[in-house]
Amino acid sequence: TEDKAEVGNRVAYSGVGRNLRTATPTPEHVRGAVRALLDDPSYRTAAGRVALDLAGHDAAAESADLLERLAATGRPVYA
């Protein structure tokens, strides 16, 4: 539960989904959000954009590089 609000905000900000703004949405609330996602092509477009961006990264290699830099310097590493 600690990060759900943040994840919801990021999903909404990126345009790939909606933030329901509650930890206990009603079935009607969920149904309305799903219907909106299915009816509005902008969500599919945004999801495709995010998928392309993620596909351009090697998460394991990038993570290892950042961890090695942190271990070598002992200072915070910003990607």
All heavy atoms as a GROMACS GRO file, in nm:
protein
  582
    1THR      N    1   0.081  -0.121   0.000
    1THR     CA    2   0.000   0.000   0.000
    1THR      C    3   0.085   0.126   0.000
    1THR      O    4   0.036   0.231  -0.039
    1THR     CB    5  -0.092   0.002   0.123
    1THR    OG1    6  -0.012   0.000   0.241
    1THR    CG2    7  -0.188  -0.113   0.123
    2GLU      N    8   0.209   0.116   0.042
    2GLU     CA    9   0.291   0.236   0.058
    2GLU      C   10   0.316   0.309  -0.073
    2GLU      O   11   0.324   0.431  -0.075
    2GLU     CB   12   0.425   0.201   0.124
    2GLU     CG   13   0.414   0.160   0.268
    2GLU     CD   14   0.365   0.016   0.285
    2GLU    OE1   15   0.374  -0.063   0.191
    2GLU    OE2   16   0.317  -0.016   0.395
    3ASP      N   17   0.332   0.236  -0.183
    3ASP     CA   18   0.368   0.303  -0.307
    3ASP      C   19   0.254   0.310  -0.408
    3ASP      O   20   0.272   0.360  -0.518
    3ASP     CB   21   0.489   0.235  -0.370
    3ASP     CG   22   0.461   0.091  -0.412
    3ASP    OD1   23   0.361   0.033  -0.366
    3ASP    OD2   24   0.540   0.038  -0.492
    4LYS      N   25   0.136   0.264  -0.373
    4LYS     CA   26   0.026   0.262  -0.470
    4LYS      C   27  -0.012   0.401  -0.519
    4LYS      O   28  -0.039   0.420  -0.637
    4LYS     CB   29  -0.096   0.191  -0.412
    4LYS     CG   30  -0.077   0.041  -0.404
    4LYS     CD   31  -0.201  -0.026  -0.349
    4LYS     CE   32  -0.175  -0.175  -0.335
    4LYS     NZ   33  -0.286  -0.244  -0.273
    5ALA      N   34  -0.013   0.498  -0.432
    5ALA     CA   35  -0.047   0.634  -0.475
    5ALA      C   36   0.055   0.686  -0.576
    5ALA      O   37   0.019   0.747  -0.677
    5ALA     CB   38  -0.056   0.727  -0.354
    6GLU      N   39   0.182   0.660  -0.548
    6GLU     CA   40   0.288   0.706  -0.639
    6GLU      C   41   0.278   0.635  -0.774
    6GLU      O   42   0.292   0.697  -0.879
    6GLU     CB   43   0.425   0.683  -0.576
    6GLU     CG   44   0.542   0.724  -0.665
    6GLU     CD   45   0.544   0.871  -0.699
    6GLU    OE1   46   0.490   0.953  -0.624
    6GLU    OE2   47   0.601   0.906  -0.806
    7VAL      N   48   0.256   0.505  -0.772
    7VAL     CA   49   0.243   0.429  -0.896
    7VAL      C   50   0.122   0.480  -0.975
    7VAL      O   51   0.129   0.501  -1.096
    7VAL     CB   52   0.232   0.277  -0.869
    7VAL    CG1   53   0.197   0.202  -0.996
    7VAL    CG2   54   0.364   0.226  -0.812
    8GLY      N   55   0.010   0.501  -0.907
    8GLY     CA   56  -0.108   0.553  -0.974
    8GLY      C   57  -0.082   0.688  -1.038
    8GLY      O   58  -0.127   0.714  -1.151
    9ASN      N   59  -0.009   0.774  -0.969
    9ASN     CA   60   0.026   0.904  -1.026
    9ASN      C   61   0.113   0.889  -1.150
    9ASN      O   62   0.094   0.960  -1.249
    9ASN     CB   63   0.097   0.990  -0.922
    9ASN     CG   64   0.004   1.040  -0.815
    9ASN    OD1   65  -0.117   1.053  -0.836
    9ASN    ND2   66   0.059   1.068  -0.697
   10ARG      N   67   0.208   0.799  -1.146
   10ARG     CA   68   0.297   0.780  -1.261
   10ARG      C   69   0.223   0.722  -1.381
   10ARG      O   70   0.247   0.760  -1.494
   10ARG     CB   71   0.415   0.691  -1.223
   10ARG     CG   72   0.513   0.760  -1.131
   10ARG     CD   73   0.620   0.664  -1.080
   10ARG     NE   74   0.703   0.726  -0.982
   10ARG     CZ   75   0.827   0.768  -1.004
   10ARG    NH1   76   0.881   0.753  -1.123
   10ARG    NH2   77   0.897   0.824  -0.908
   11VAL      N   78   0.133   0.629  -1.353
   11VAL     CA   79   0.052   0.569  -1.461
   11VAL      C   80  -0.031   0.678  -1.529
   11VAL      O   81  -0.035   0.688  -1.651
   11VAL     CB   82  -0.038   0.456  -1.405
   11VAL    CG1   83  -0.146   0.418  -1.503
   11VAL    CG2   84   0.047   0.335  -1.369
   12ALA      N   85  -0.097   0.760  -1.448
   12ALA     CA   86  -0.179   0.866  -1.504
   12ALA      C   87  -0.094   0.970  -1.577
   12ALA      O   88  -0.128   1.013  -1.688
   12ALA     CB   89  -0.261   0.933  -1.394
   13TYR      N   90   0.020   1.009  -1.518
   13TYR     CA   91   0.106   1.109  -1.579
   13TYR      C   92   0.158   1.063  -1.714
   13TYR      O   93   0.165   1.141  -1.809
   13TYR     CB   94   0.223   1.142  -1.485
   13TYR     CG   95   0.318   1.243  -1.542
   13TYR    CD1   96   0.288   1.379  -1.536
   13TYR    CD2   97   0.437   1.204  -1.602
   13TYR    CE1   98   0.375   1.473  -1.590
   13TYR    CE2   99   0.524   1.297  -1.656
   13TYR     CZ  100   0.493   1.432  -1.649
   13TYR     OH  101   0.578   1.524  -1.703
   14SER      N  102   0.194   0.935  -1.724
   14SER     CA  103   0.248   0.882  -1.850
   14SER      C  104   0.140   0.865  -1.956
   14SER      O  105   0.171   0.848  -2.073
   14SER     CB  106   0.318   0.748  -1.825
   14SER     OG  107   0.222   0.649  -1.791
   15GLY      N  108   0.014   0.865  -1.914
   15GLY     CA  109  -0.095   0.851  -2.009
   15GLY      C  110  -0.132   0.709  -2.041
   15GLY      O  111  -0.216   0.685  -2.128
   16VAL      N  112  -0.073   0.612  -1.972
   16VAL     CA  113  -0.102   0.471  -2.002
   16VAL      C  114  -0.220   0.416  -1.924
   16VAL      O  115  -0.263   0.303  -1.946
   16VAL     CB  116   0.022   0.380  -1.981
   16VAL    CG1  117   0.138   0.426  -2.068
   16VAL    CG2  118   0.063   0.377  -1.835
   17GLY      N  119  -0.273   0.494  -1.831
   17GLY     CA  120  -0.385   0.446  -1.751
   17GLY      C  121  -0.441   0.558  -1.667
   17GLY      O  122  -0.405   0.674  -1.684
   18ARG      N  123  -0.528   0.520  -1.577
   18ARG     CA  124  -0.594   0.616  -1.489
   18ARG      C  125  -0.560   0.587  -1.344
   18ARG      O  126  -0.545   0.473  -1.305
   18ARG     CB  127  -0.745   0.607  -1.505
   18ARG     CG  128  -0.794   0.666  -1.634
   18ARG     CD  129  -0.944   0.673  -1.632
   18ARG     NE  130  -0.988   0.767  -1.732
   18ARG     CZ  131  -1.111   0.810  -1.743
   18ARG    NH1  132  -1.203   0.765  -1.659
   18ARG    NH2  133  -1.145   0.893  -1.836
   19ASN      N  134  -0.554   0.693  -1.267
   19ASN     CA  135  -0.535   0.681  -1.123
   19ASN      C  136  -0.674   0.681  -1.060
   19ASN      O  137  -0.746   0.780  -1.069
   19ASN     CB  138  -0.452   0.797  -1.070
   19ASN     CG  139  -0.420   0.785  -0.924
   19ASN    OD1  140  -0.474   0.699  -0.855
   19ASN    ND2  141  -0.332   0.871  -0.876
   20LEU      N  142  -0.712   0.573  -0.996
   20LEU     CA  143  -0.844   0.565  -0.936
   20LEU      C  144  -0.854   0.645  -0.806
   20LEU      O  145  -0.962   0.665  -0.754
   20LEU     CB  146  -0.882   0.419  -0.911
   20LEU     CG  147  -0.892   0.334  -1.038
   20LEU    CD1  148  -0.929   0.191  -1.001
   20LEU    CD2  149  -0.990   0.392  -1.137
   21ARG      N  150  -0.742   0.686  -0.752
   21ARG     CA  151  -0.735   0.773  -0.634
   21ARG      C  152  -0.806   0.717  -0.511
   21ARG      O  153  -0.860   0.791  -0.430
   21ARG     CB  154  -0.788   0.912  -0.667
   21ARG     CG  155  -0.711   0.980  -0.777
   21ARG     CD  156  -0.754   1.123  -0.795
   21ARG     NE  157  -0.692   1.183  -0.911
   21ARG     CZ  158  -0.569   1.233  -0.913
   21ARG    NH1  159  -0.495   1.229  -0.806
   21ARG    NH2  160  -0.520   1.285  -1.023
   22THR      N  161  -0.804   0.586  -0.501
   22THR     CA  162  -0.859   0.522  -0.382
   22THR      C  163  -0.800   0.382  -0.369
   22THR      O  164  -0.770   0.318  -0.469
   22THR     CB  165  -1.013   0.513  -0.387
   22THR    OG1  166  -1.058   0.447  -0.268
   22THR    CG2  167  -1.062   0.439  -0.508
   23ALA      N  168  -0.783   0.338  -0.247
   23ALA     CA  169  -0.733   0.202  -0.223
   23ALA      C  170  -0.846   0.100  -0.231
   23ALA      O  171  -0.821  -0.020  -0.238
   23ALA     CB  172  -0.666   0.195  -0.086
   24THR      N  173  -0.968   0.149  -0.230
   24THR     CA  174  -1.083   0.058  -0.233
   24THR      C  175  -1.186   0.104  -0.336
   24THR      O  176  -1.296   0.149  -0.301
   24THR     CB  177  -1.148   0.050  -0.094
   24THR    OG1  178  -1.184   0.183  -0.053
   24THR    CG2  179  -1.054  -0.013   0.009
   25PRO      N  180  -1.152   0.094  -0.463
   25PRO     CA  181  -1.247   0.138  -0.566
   25PRO      C  182  -1.368   0.046  -0.572
   25PRO      O  183  -1.358  -0.074  -0.544
   25PRO     CB  184  -1.166   0.130  -0.695
   25PRO     CG  185  -1.065   0.024  -0.668
   25PRO     CD  186  -1.031   0.038  -0.522
   26THR      N  187  -1.480   0.102  -0.607
   26THR     CA  188  -1.601   0.022  -0.624
   26THR      C  189  -1.593  -0.050  -0.758
   26THR      O  190  -1.519  -0.008  -0.848
   26THR     CB  191  -1.726   0.111  -0.623
   26THR    OG1  192  -1.721   0.197  -0.738
   26THR    CG2  193  -1.736   0.192  -0.495
   27PRO      N  194  -1.669  -0.156  -0.774
   27PRO     CA  195  -1.672  -0.222  -0.906
   27PRO      C  196  -1.713  -0.126  -1.017
   27PRO      O  197  -1.659  -0.132  -1.128
   27PRO     CB  198  -1.777  -0.333  -0.887
   27PRO     CG  199  -1.772  -0.364  -0.742
   27PRO     CD  200  -1.747  -0.231  -0.674
   28GLU      N  201  -1.804  -0.037  -0.988
   28GLU     CA  202  -1.847   0.061  -1.088
   28GLU      C  203  -1.733   0.155  -1.126
   28GLU      O  204  -1.719   0.192  -1.243
   28GLU     CB  205  -1.966   0.141  -1.034
   28GLU     CG  206  -2.092   0.060  -1.016
   28GLU     CD  207  -2.092  -0.026  -0.889
   28GLU    OE1  208  -2.012   0.001  -0.796
   28GLU    OE2  209  -2.171  -0.122  -0.885
   29HIS      N  210  -1.654   0.192  -1.027
   29HIS     CA  211  -1.539   0.280  -1.052
   29HIS      C  212  -1.438   0.210  -1.143
   29HIS      O  213  -1.388   0.269  -1.240
   29HIS     CB  214  -1.476   0.317  -0.917
   29HIS     CG  215  -1.387   0.436  -0.922
   29HIS    ND1  216  -1.327   0.487  -0.810
   29HIS    CD2  217  -1.344   0.515  -1.022
   29HIS    CE1  218  -1.251   0.590  -0.841
   29HIS    NE2  219  -1.261   0.610  -0.970
   30VAL      N  220  -1.409   0.086  -1.113
   30VAL     CA  221  -1.315   0.008  -1.195
   30VAL      C  222  -1.373  -0.010  -1.336
   30VAL      O  223  -1.303   0.007  -1.436
   30VAL     CB  224  -1.284  -0.129  -1.131
   30VAL    CG1  225  -1.201  -0.215  -1.223
   30VAL    CG2  226  -1.214  -0.108  -0.997
   31ARG      N  227  -1.501  -0.046  -1.343
   31ARG     CA  228  -1.565  -0.067  -1.473
   31ARG      C  229  -1.557   0.060  -1.559
   31ARG      O  230  -1.526   0.054  -1.678
   31ARG     CB  231  -1.710  -0.108  -1.454
   31ARG     CG  232  -1.782  -0.141  -1.584
   31ARG     CD  233  -1.927  -0.180  -1.564
   31ARG     NE  234  -1.940  -0.296  -1.475
   31ARG     CZ  235  -1.990  -0.291  -1.351
   31ARG    NH1  236  -2.033  -0.179  -1.300
   31ARG    NH2  237  -1.998  -0.401  -1.278
   32GLY      N  238  -1.584   0.173  -1.500
   32GLY     CA  239  -1.578   0.299  -1.574
   32GLY      C  240  -1.438   0.330  -1.623
   32GLY      O  241  -1.421   0.376  -1.736
   33ALA      N  242  -1.339   0.304  -1.540
   33ALA     CA  243  -1.201   0.329  -1.580
   33ALA      C  244  -1.159   0.235  -1.693
   33ALA      O  245  -1.095   0.278  -1.790
   33ALA     CB  246  -1.107   0.314  -1.461
   34VAL      N  247  -1.195   0.109  -1.681
   34VAL     CA  248  -1.160   0.012  -1.787
   34VAL      C  249  -1.229   0.050  -1.917
   34VAL      O  250  -1.168   0.047  -2.025
   34VAL     CB  251  -1.199  -0.132  -1.745
   34VAL    CG1  252  -1.190  -0.228  -1.862
   34VAL    CG2  253  -1.111  -0.178  -1.630
   35ARG      N  254  -1.355   0.088  -1.909
   35ARG     CA  255  -1.428   0.128  -2.030
   35ARG      C  256  -1.360   0.248  -2.095
   35ARG      O  257  -1.343   0.253  -2.217
   35ARG     CB  258  -1.574   0.160  -1.995
   35ARG     CG  259  -1.660   0.206  -2.107
   35ARG     CD  260  -1.666   0.120  -2.231
   35ARG     NE  261  -1.683  -0.021  -2.204
   35ARG     CZ  262  -1.643  -0.117  -2.288
   35ARG    NH1  263  -1.584  -0.089  -2.402
   35ARG    NH2  264  -1.661  -0.243  -2.258
   36ALA      N  265  -1.319   0.344  -2.016
   36ALA     CA  266  -1.250   0.462  -2.069
   36ALA      C  267  -1.120   0.423  -2.138
   36ALA      O  268  -1.088   0.474  -2.246
   36ALA     CB  269  -1.223   0.563  -1.957
   37LEU      N  270  -1.045   0.331  -2.078
   37LEU     CA  271  -0.919   0.287  -2.138
   37LEU      C  272  -0.942   0.216  -2.270
   37LEU      O  273  -0.866   0.233  -2.365
   37LEU     CB  274  -0.844   0.194  -2.043
   37LEU     CG  275  -0.795   0.255  -1.912
   37LEU    CD1  276  -0.730   0.149  -1.826
   37LEU    CD2  277  -0.700   0.369  -1.937
   38LEU      N  278  -1.045   0.134  -2.276
   38LEU     CA  279  -1.074   0.061  -2.398
   38LEU      C  280  -1.130   0.150  -2.508
   38LEU      O  281  -1.107   0.125  -2.628
   38LEU     CB  282  -1.171  -0.054  -2.370
   38LEU     CG  283  -1.118  -0.164  -2.278
   38LEU    CD1  284  -1.229  -0.262  -2.245
   38LEU    CD2  285  -1.000  -0.234  -2.340
   39ASP      N  286  -1.202   0.254  -2.470
   39ASP     CA  287  -1.266   0.342  -2.568
   39ASP      C  288  -1.178   0.453  -2.620
   39ASP      O  289  -1.203   0.507  -2.728
   39ASP     CB  290  -1.393   0.404  -2.507
   39ASP     CG  291  -1.504   0.303  -2.486
   39ASP    OD1  292  -1.496   0.191  -2.542
   39ASP    OD2  293  -1.599   0.336  -2.410
   40ASP      N  294  -1.075   0.490  -2.546
   40ASP     CA  295  -0.990   0.604  -2.583
   40ASP      C  296  -0.856   0.553  -2.636
   40ASP      O  297  -0.774   0.500  -2.561
   40ASP     CB  298  -0.969   0.692  -2.460
   40ASP     CG  299  -0.892   0.819  -2.491
   40ASP    OD1  300  -0.826   0.828  -2.597
   40ASP    OD2  301  -0.897   0.911  -2.407
   41PRO      N  302  -0.830   0.570  -2.765
   41PRO     CA  303  -0.706   0.517  -2.824
   41PRO      C  304  -0.579   0.584  -2.773
   41PRO      O  305  -0.470   0.531  -2.793
   41PRO     CB  306  -0.725   0.540  -2.974
   41PRO     CG  307  -0.828   0.646  -2.986
   41PRO     CD  308  -0.915   0.635  -2.864
   42SER      N  309  -0.590   0.696  -2.706
   42SER     CA  310  -0.469   0.763  -2.658
   42SER      C  311  -0.396   0.679  -2.554
   42SER      O  312  -0.273   0.686  -2.542
   42SER     CB  313  -0.502   0.901  -2.600
   42SER     OG  314  -0.575   0.890  -2.480
   43TYR      N  315  -0.470   0.597  -2.478
   43TYR     CA  316  -0.406   0.511  -2.379
   43TYR      C  317  -0.321   0.403  -2.448
   43TYR      O  318  -0.210   0.373  -2.405
   43TYR     CB  319  -0.509   0.445  -2.287
   43TYR     CG  320  -0.579   0.543  -2.197
   43TYR    CD1  321  -0.709   0.583  -2.222
   43TYR    CD2  322  -0.514   0.596  -2.087
   43TYR    CE1  323  -0.773   0.674  -2.139
   43TYR    CE2  324  -0.577   0.687  -2.003
   43TYR     CZ  325  -0.707   0.725  -2.030
   43TYR     OH  326  -0.769   0.815  -1.948
   44ARG      N  327  -0.373   0.346  -2.556
   44ARG     CA  328  -0.297   0.245  -2.630
   44ARG      C  329  -0.173   0.308  -2.694
   44ARG      O  330  -0.065   0.249  -2.692
   44ARG     CB  331  -0.385   0.183  -2.738
   44ARG     CG  332  -0.316   0.070  -2.814
   44ARG     CD  333  -0.406   0.013  -2.923
   44ARG     NE  334  -0.530  -0.040  -2.868
   44ARG     CZ  335  -0.547  -0.167  -2.830
   44ARG    NH1  336  -0.449  -0.252  -2.843
   44ARG    NH2  337  -0.663  -0.206  -2.783
   45THR      N  338  -0.188   0.428  -2.745
   45THR     CA  339  -0.074   0.499  -2.804
   45THR      C  340   0.034   0.525  -2.700
   45THR      O  341   0.153   0.501  -2.724
   45THR     CB  342  -0.121   0.631  -2.866
   45THR    OG1  343  -0.218   0.603  -2.968
   45THR    CG2  344  -0.006   0.709  -2.927
   46ALA      N  345  -0.008   0.572  -2.584
   46ALA     CA  346   0.088   0.599  -2.476
   46ALA      C  347   0.156   0.470  -2.430
   46ALA      O  348   0.278   0.469  -2.405
   46ALA     CB  349   0.019   0.666  -2.359
   47ALA      N  350   0.081   0.362  -2.420
   47ALA     CA  351   0.140   0.234  -2.379
   47ALA      C  352   0.243   0.187  -2.481
   47ALA      O  353   0.348   0.135  -2.444
   47ALA     CB  354   0.030   0.129  -2.361
   48GLY      N  355   0.215   0.207  -2.608
   48GLY     CA  356   0.312   0.171  -2.711
   48GLY      C  357   0.439   0.252  -2.700
   48GLY      O  358   0.550   0.200  -2.717
   49ARG      N  359   0.424   0.382  -2.670
   49ARG     CA  360   0.540   0.470  -2.655
   49ARG      C  361   0.626   0.424  -2.537
   49ARG      O  362   0.749   0.414  -2.548
   49ARG     CB  363   0.492   0.613  -2.632
   49ARG     CG  364   0.604   0.716  -2.625
   49ARG     CD  365   0.554   0.854  -2.585
   49ARG     NE  366   0.516   0.854  -2.444
   49ARG     CZ  367   0.393   0.867  -2.397
   49ARG    NH1  368   0.292   0.883  -2.479
   49ARG    NH2  369   0.370   0.865  -2.267
   50VAL      N  370   0.563   0.391  -2.426
   50VAL     CA  371   0.636   0.345  -2.308
   50VAL      C  372   0.702   0.210  -2.337
   50VAL      O  373   0.818   0.187  -2.298
   50VAL     CB  374   0.544   0.337  -2.185
   50VAL    CG1  375   0.611   0.267  -2.069
   50VAL    CG2  376   0.499   0.477  -2.144
   51ALA      N  377   0.634   0.121  -2.407
   51ALA     CA  378   0.690  -0.010  -2.440
   51ALA      C  379   0.816   0.005  -2.526
   51ALA      O  380   0.916  -0.064  -2.503
   51ALA     CB  381   0.587  -0.096  -2.513
   52LEU      N  382   0.812   0.096  -2.623
   52LEU     CA  383   0.930   0.119  -2.706
   52LEU      C  384   1.047   0.173  -2.625
   52LEU      O  385   1.161   0.133  -2.643
   52LEU     CB  386   0.897   0.216  -2.820
   52LEU     CG  387   0.818   0.159  -2.936
   52LEU    CD1  388   0.778   0.270  -3.033
   52LEU    CD2  389   0.899   0.052  -3.008
   53ASP      N  390   1.017   0.264  -2.534
   53ASP     CA  391   1.122   0.320  -2.450
   53ASP      C  392   1.184   0.211  -2.362
   53ASP      O  393   1.307   0.200  -2.351
   53ASP     CB  394   1.066   0.432  -2.363
   53ASP     CG  395   1.172   0.496  -2.276
   53ASP    OD1  396   1.281   0.528  -2.330
   53ASP    OD2  397   1.149   0.513  -2.156
   54LEU      N  398   1.101   0.128  -2.300
   54LEU     CA  399   1.152   0.021  -2.215
   54LEU      C  400   1.232  -0.082  -2.294
   54LEU      O  401   1.332  -0.135  -2.244
   54LEU     CB  402   1.037  -0.047  -2.140
   54LEU     CG  403   0.966   0.039  -2.035
   54LEU    CD1  404   0.844  -0.035  -1.979
   54LEU    CD2  405   1.061   0.078  -1.924
   55ALA      N  406   1.189  -0.109  -2.416
   55ALA     CA  407   1.259  -0.207  -2.499
   55ALA      C  408   1.400  -0.161  -2.534
   55ALA      O  409   1.487  -0.243  -2.564
   55ALA     CB  410   1.179  -0.236  -2.626
   56GLY      N  411   1.423  -0.031  -2.527
   56GLY     CA  412   1.554   0.023  -2.560
   56GLY      C  413   1.653   0.017  -2.445
   56GLY      O  414   1.763   0.072  -2.456
   57HIS      N  415   1.617  -0.047  -2.338
   57HIS     CA  416   1.705  -0.055  -2.220
   57HIS      C  417   1.734  -0.200  -2.185
   57HIS      O  418   1.650  -0.287  -2.200
   57HIS     CB  419   1.639   0.012  -2.099
   57HIS     CG  420   1.624   0.160  -2.114
   57HIS    ND1  421   1.725   0.248  -2.084
   57HIS    CD2  422   1.521   0.236  -2.159
   57HIS    CE1  423   1.685   0.371  -2.108
   57HIS    NE2  424   1.561   0.366  -2.153
   58ASP      N  425   1.854  -0.222  -2.136
   58ASP     CA  426   1.892  -0.351  -2.079
   58ASP      C  427   1.897  -0.330  -1.928
   58ASP      O  428   2.000  -0.288  -1.874
   58ASP     CB  429   2.028  -0.395  -2.135
   58ASP     CG  430   2.073  -0.530  -2.081
   58ASP    OD1  431   2.016  -0.578  -1.981
   58ASP    OD2  432   2.167  -0.586  -2.140
   59ALA      N  433   1.784  -0.353  -1.863
   59ALA     CA  434   1.771  -0.320  -1.721
   59ALA      C  435   1.877  -0.388  -1.636
   59ALA      O  436   1.933  -0.325  -1.545
   59ALA     CB  437   1.631  -0.356  -1.672
   60ALA      N  438   1.906  -0.514  -1.663
   60ALA     CA  439   2.006  -0.585  -1.581
   60ALA      C  440   2.144  -0.522  -1.596
   60ALA      O  441   2.213  -0.497  -1.496
   60ALA     CB  442   2.009  -0.733  -1.620
   61ALA      N  443   2.184  -0.492  -1.718
   61ALA     CA  444   2.316  -0.433  -1.741
   61ALA      C  445   2.323  -0.292  -1.683
   61ALA      O  446   2.424  -0.255  -1.621
   61ALA     CB  447   2.348  -0.432  -1.890
   62GLU      N  448   2.218  -0.213  -1.703
   62GLU     CA  449   2.218  -0.077  -1.652
   62GLU      C  450   2.220  -0.076  -1.499
   62GLU      O  451   2.289   0.005  -1.437
   62GLU     CB  452   2.098   0.000  -1.706
   62GLU     CG  453   2.109   0.027  -1.855
   62GLU     CD  454   1.986   0.095  -1.913
   62GLU    OE1  455   1.913   0.164  -1.838
   62GLU    OE2  456   1.964   0.080  -2.034
   63SER      N  457   2.146  -0.168  -1.437
   63SER     CA  458   2.144  -0.177  -1.291
   63SER      C  459   2.281  -0.217  -1.238
   63SER      O  460   2.330  -0.159  -1.140
   63SER     CB  461   2.040  -0.279  -1.246
   63SER     OG  462   1.911  -0.239  -1.283
   64ALA      N  463   2.344  -0.316  -1.302
   64ALA     CA  464   2.476  -0.360  -1.259
   64ALA      C  465   2.577  -0.246  -1.269
   64ALA      O  466   2.659  -0.226  -1.179
   64ALA     CB  467   2.521  -0.480  -1.342
   65ASP      N  468   2.569  -0.169  -1.377
   65ASP     CA  469   2.660  -0.056  -1.396
   65ASP      C  470   2.641   0.046  -1.284
   65ASP      O  471   2.740   0.095  -1.226
   65ASP     CB  472   2.636   0.009  -1.532
   65ASP     CG  473   2.727   0.128  -1.555
   65ASP    OD1  474   2.850   0.112  -1.544
   65ASP    OD2  475   2.674   0.238  -1.584
   66LEU      N  476   2.516   0.079  -1.253
   66LEU     CA  477   2.490   0.176  -1.147
   66LEU      C  478   2.539   0.125  -1.011
   66LEU      O  479   2.598   0.201  -0.933
   66LEU     CB  480   2.341   0.210  -1.142
   66LEU     CG  481   2.287   0.288  -1.262
   66LEU    CD1  482   2.135   0.297  -1.254
   66LEU    CD2  483   2.350   0.425  -1.271
   67LEU      N  484   2.516  -0.004  -0.983
   67LEU     CA  485   2.562  -0.060  -0.857
   67LEU      C  486   2.714  -0.062  -0.848
   67LEU      O  487   2.772  -0.035  -0.741
   67LEU     CB  488   2.505  -0.200  -0.838
   67LEU     CG  489   2.355  -0.205  -0.808
   67LEU    CD1  490   2.304  -0.348  -0.816
   67LEU    CD2  491   2.326  -0.145  -0.671
   68GLU      N  492   2.781  -0.092  -0.958
   68GLU     CA  493   2.927  -0.091  -0.958
   68GLU      C  494   2.980   0.050  -0.935
   68GLU      O  495   3.079   0.069  -0.863
   68GLU     CB  496   2.979  -0.149  -1.089
   68GLU     CG  497   2.960  -0.299  -1.098
   68GLU     CD  498   2.997  -0.357  -1.234
   68GLU    OE1  499   3.035  -0.280  -1.326
   68GLU    OE2  500   2.987  -0.479  -1.248
   69ARG      N  501   2.916   0.149  -0.996
   69ARG     CA  502   2.958   0.287  -0.974
   69ARG      C  503   2.937   0.328  -0.829
   69ARG      O  504   3.022   0.394  -0.769
   69ARG     CB  505   2.883   0.381  -1.069
   69ARG     CG  506   2.934   0.368  -1.212
   69ARG     CD  507   2.856   0.443  -1.316
   69ARG     NE  508   2.808   0.574  -1.278
   69ARG     CZ  509   2.709   0.638  -1.340
   69ARG    NH1  510   2.648   0.581  -1.442
   69ARG    NH2  511   2.671   0.757  -1.302
   70LEU      N  512   2.826   0.287  -0.770
   70LEU     CA  513   2.800   0.316  -0.630
   70LEU      C  514   2.904   0.250  -0.541
   70LEU      O  515   2.959   0.313  -0.449
   70LEU     CB  516   2.660   0.268  -0.590
   70LEU     CG  517   2.623   0.276  -0.443
   70LEU    CD1  518   2.623   0.422  -0.396
   70LEU    CD2  519   2.488   0.213  -0.419
   71ALA      N  520   2.934   0.124  -0.568
   71ALA     CA  521   3.034   0.051  -0.487
   71ALA      C  522   3.172   0.115  -0.500
   71ALA      O  523   3.246   0.123  -0.402
   71ALA     CB  524   3.039  -0.095  -0.529
   72ALA      N  525   3.206   0.162  -0.618
   72ALA     CA  526   3.338   0.219  -0.641
   72ALA      C  527   3.354   0.356  -0.576
   72ALA      O  528   3.462   0.391  -0.528
   72ALA     CB  529   3.366   0.229  -0.791
   73THR      N  530   3.247   0.434  -0.574
   73THR     CA  531   3.259   0.572  -0.526
   73THR      C  532   3.202   0.592  -0.386
   73THR      O  533   3.240   0.686  -0.317
   73THR     CB  534   3.187   0.669  -0.621
   73THR    OG1  535   3.047   0.641  -0.619
   73THR    CG2  536   3.241   0.659  -0.762
   74GLY      N  537   3.105   0.506  -0.347
   74GLY     CA  538   3.039   0.524  -0.218
   74GLY      C  539   2.947   0.645  -0.215
   74GLY      O  540   2.898   0.684  -0.110
   75ARG      N  541   2.923   0.703  -0.332
   75ARG     CA  542   2.838   0.820  -0.341
   75ARG      C  543   2.712   0.786  -0.422
   75ARG      O  544   2.714   0.695  -0.504
   75ARG     CB  545   2.912   0.936  -0.408
   75ARG     CG  546   3.033   0.981  -0.329
   75ARG     CD  547   3.097   1.104  -0.386
   75ARG     NE  548   3.088   1.108  -0.532
   75ARG     CZ  549   3.179   1.160  -0.611
   75ARG    NH1  550   3.288   1.212  -0.560
   75ARG    NH2  551   3.163   1.161  -0.740
   76PRO      N  552   2.604   0.861  -0.401
   76PRO     CA  553   2.482   0.835  -0.478
   76PRO      C  554   2.508   0.844  -0.627
   76PRO      O  555   2.591   0.924  -0.674
   76PRO     CB  556   2.386   0.948  -0.434
   76PRO     CG  557   2.438   0.991  -0.301
   76PRO     CD  558   2.587   0.971  -0.305
   77VAL      N  559   2.440   0.760  -0.700
   77VAL     CA  560   2.456   0.754  -0.846
   77VAL      C  561   2.322   0.790  -0.907
   77VAL      O  562   2.218   0.736  -0.870
   77VAL     CB  563   2.498   0.613  -0.892
   77VAL    CG1  564   2.506   0.606  -1.043
   77VAL    CG2  565   2.629   0.573  -0.829
   78TYR      N  566   2.324   0.882  -0.999
   78TYR     CA  567   2.202   0.923  -1.068
   78TYR      C  568   2.213   0.880  -1.212
   78TYR      O  569   2.309   0.910  -1.281
   78TYR     CB  570   2.184   1.074  -1.057
   78TYR     CG  571   2.181   1.122  -0.914
   78TYR    CD1  572   2.295   1.176  -0.854
   78TYR    CD2  573   2.066   1.106  -0.839
   78TYR    CE1  574   2.291   1.217  -0.721
   78TYR    CE2  575   2.063   1.146  -0.706
   78TYR     CZ  576   2.176   1.201  -0.648
   78TYR     OH  577   2.172   1.240  -0.517
   79ALA      N  578   2.111   0.808  -1.256
   79ALA     CA  579   2.111   0.757  -1.393
   79ALA      C  580   2.092   0.867  -1.493
   79ALA      O  581   2.045   0.971  -1.470
   79ALA     CB  582   2.001   0.654  -1.409
   0.00000   0.00000   0.00000
